């Protein structure tokens, strides 16, 4: 019986190892895109605008989630080598999974801010803010901050100003919509659709606890 149990744990440990590798690969890909995103405007007068402030914050958050310490304590078990490996793999999976979750959040916030830049550029058409484009520019800002508040106003202004044409394809998630639950569910659906083993994925609450233990200090 003990041999059968040990064999089963050993087989599942192979799944755990593969799962950690998948999640870490996702995290590295997200980090690449986060690092490649712009942070500063072409025109320095736009430096303090909401979208660029969001992009700079995303860059800082990306560095934090890459550099923050992992839990290096080694869990101790009494069930033999395979049980010890199981405990260590589950701890590593939580760390990798939480980092991927946070990186996905940063990536979506960057996408929202870059959508704001694109929409703002469509309004300005190479010019600068003035009395004639003030309202559609305000609509861009509101869309970034709160898509529900701005949705009706944007549709009206797009007819009035003609310059406010939202980009094609699925819109980026605006900042107010990017929640832990939304990110967790989207990643879970993606993993399942790819046929990945998700039986021992950490819960969203475990991810949030992991984050609380690693606050930014600067």
ABEGO torsion letter per residue (X at the ends): XAAAAAAAAAAAAAAAAAAAAAAAAAAAAAAAAAAABBABBABAAAAABAAAAAAAAAAAAAAAAAABBBBABBBBBAAEAAAAAAAAAAAAAAAAAAAAAAAAAAAAAAAAAAAAAAAAAAAAGGBBBBAAAAAAAAAAAAAAABAAAAAAAAAAAAAAAGABBBBBEBBBBBAAABBAAAAAAAAAAAAAAAGBBAAABBBAAAAAAAAAABBBAX
